[in-house]
Amino acid sequence: MKDLHKNPSKKSVVNHNKTRNGTPVDHPQNCEHECPYGFDRPLCFPCYKKILKEMREKRKEKNGI
């Protein structure tokens, strides 16, 4: 049983590509527009910055600041 888990090539067998079909996507997965920052990533940096800004504003409104 333990021989089945050996990796003789010593290379990582973990697939780091998070897309479903295994091919990289040209745009971020959670953004609707094409963006060079988000190649094969869940979010691009400008969109992530916008999301964080909106969250901070909502938190300020909630806390009355």
Buried (B, 14 or more C-beta within 10 A) or exposed (E): EEEEEEEEEEEEEEEEEEEEEEEEBEBBBEBEEEBEBBEBBEBBEBBBEEEEEEEEEEEEEEEEE
